[in-house]
Amino acid sequence: MLKQYRIRDYDFKLIILVISLTVIGILAVGSAKESVQKTQIAGFILGLFLMVVISLFDYSVLLKLYWLCYLANIVLLVLVAVMGELVNGAQRWVELFGIQFQPSETAKILLILFYAQFIMRHREKLNTFKNIAICCLLILPPLFLIYEQPNLSTTIVLAVVFCVIMFVGGVHWKLVAGILAVTVPAFIIVMTIVLQPDQDLIQDYQQTRILAWLYPEEYATTEAYQQLNSIMAIGSGQLHGKGYNTNVISSVKNGNFISEPQTDFIFAVIGEEFGFIGTCTVIVLIILITLECILVARRSKDVAGAIIASGMAGLIGFQGFLNIGVTTGLLPNTGVTLPFVSYGLTSLVSLYIGIGFVLNVGLQCKNKY
């Protein structure tokens, strides 16, 4: 499983980018809620250790356990439904061996690994109806289990990552065009339906979030309250921000204008304290990490490696876009974390594990810079 690698082939650029973004996150989390900063640092250390260890193992060997990854993922998600802890109306956490974690976060990495090997084994016949149907059927159980938690935001992220995986795996562009031709009108129809008072497609609170996004002035003191305050906080930071750990009573963290700002709305804290420069730095780092993963995918030795790197690129890029879109009011409130920045050990450690696999893909690339 362990192979001899050359140190010069190690993607230190990707590591520096990831660590830089994590450090910004640790500072922002400490400012938003100081009591959890040490926990975030511990998660960073654990994630960094696992990343280095995994990067040295041959991913081709590890992927032979791809069915075990899929089954473990399903079991964990079922455990959430059976014995998960209910927090704020959502059942997303499970405790095993004294460790509490969120299986919907680990599901993202496990499914990328599963499909990397599954698609590579069936790549020559991937564009047949049978294999595409199998791929779609296999993604449905985890999507359903995550949606029922309820966790619509992670369901959407996972669905987008699945689309990226299928495209990189070799699905024909004509099929992609056909799906888009059906999906776009279907999305418009679904959105029209969910805005109706008696709709049953989504839950009431999810519908209210969409309405609050479309008509924020009507929900200014209720569902749109946090988003509107987030936008004001980001704008109030102007160019340089109010300063790290500001003690201004009207700030997001001191005025309690956003509940749990260390998680979904951490970008608002960064915008307020570090200003336009700080928010642009975060956005640029996310873009650069995404692009670096894509570059690794383009140089990978096989389809499995390309899927792993592209899957991580899609996960980090889209989830980052989703989070920032919510905090700036461009998208409805979805409750998704900002990769490597928001507080959350399961999310942070899972992402570092994913980056560890990307690093190993890079170490075995057929073409070097």
Secondary structure, DSSP 4 states (H G I P E B T S, - for coil): -B----GGGS-HHHHHHHHHHHHHHHHHHHHH-GGGHHHHHHHHHHHHHHHHHHHTB-HHHHGGGHHHHHHHHHHHHHHHHHHPEEETTEEEEEEETTEEE-HHHHHHHHHHHHHHHHHHHTGGGTTSHHHHHHHHHHHHHHHHHHHTTT-HHHHHHHHHHHHHHHHHHT--HHHHHHHHHHHHHHHHHHHHHHTSTT--SS-HHHHHHHHHHHSGGGGTTTTTHHHHHHHHHHHHTTTT-S-TT---TTSHHHHT-SSSTTTTTHHHHHHHHHHHHHHHHHHHHHHHHHHHHHHHHHT-SSHHHHHHHHHHHHHHHHHHHHHHHHHTTSS-----PPTTTSS-HHHHHHHHHHHHHHHHHHHT-SS--
